[in-house]
Amino acid sequence: MRLVDEYLLHRGAAGFKLENDALRLRSFARHAALLGERRVRSSTAVTWAALGPSRLARHNRLHTVIRFIRYIRADAPEHELPSGDHFAGKYTRRTPHIFFRSEIGSLMQAAGQLGPAGSLRPATFKTFIGLLAATGLRTSEARRLLLDDVLTKERALVVRQSKFGKSRILPVHPSTLAALDAYIKQRRRAAPGGQHLFVTLTGAQLPKQTVIWTFARLRRHLRATGSGTGHLPRLLDLRHTFAVRALEASSREGRDRVGRYVQAISQYLGHSNISHTYWYFDATPHLMKDMADAARAVVEKAGR
């Protein structure tokens, strides 16, 4: 476990967010310790990785361990490095669920009815989901927000130390800011201690698993539980939805400005490369109609 902690500290200092890696590597270390192994064995790494629930999960588990082994082999070459192709396979992008406004409203309404009655919890999750939908923040970014990161006068949010240690300032709509201000007043009364914006009943930062579990409960209130692919909506799909709806709005400013909109969306989402932003776009009836209208205009113009 000492080597795992050393590796995580080293990688974290380089700006990597290693929450998932930490969980996997500590699980692997416990697994190896139960077998009494004092050095990493390829067979053990593969056997542990095979416990993942899906091919992608197994692939990610194994490659997390491989990165760790490459690091420790610099000083201890006796550790075995397994092949990375045990769970190889082409990864296909999961079709995101693009939420309708009514669906987001249903999620927020359900969040507002969470128990315990009279506690901060309903307001916390109602505001949390609303903020994700209105800004496209990563879930981890929203969880890490501090009270001081809400800049009321500037009508902005400060997103600190996100991917690769980058920070950014996001302008927010007045209605979003009003909702945040109302929540902050309630949060200061119910949980006066701590610096985080979104907190548990004890005033601690919202844990990742608590957010995931609560959202899984809230999405039961949606009429449609998927996007035609058999998959349930995810919190990440709120980020996809923000990107898609922002792109839809660009057509109102004229097609010659779409490129500028995409660049602005990319910067707002905190992407270092615009190709990462394209990953979040998905076809919607609005976008397809806009494309069809543009194509028809080109054809009609050519035929004159």
Secondary structure, DSSP 8 states (H G I E B T S, - for coil): -HHHHHHHHHHHHTT---HHHHHHHHHHHHHHHHTT-SS--HHHHHHHHTTSSSHHHHHHHHHHHHHHHHHHTTT-TTS----TTTT-------------HHHHHHHHHHHTT-SSTTSSHHHHHHHHHHHHHHH---HHHHHH-BGGGEETTTTEEEE-S-GGG--EEEE--HHHHHHHHHHHHHHHHH--S-SBSSB-TTS-B--HHHHHHHHHHHGGG-S--SSSSS----THHHHHHHHHHHHHHHGGG-GGGHHHHHHHHHHHHT-SSHHHHHTT----HHHHHHHHHHHHHHHHHHT-
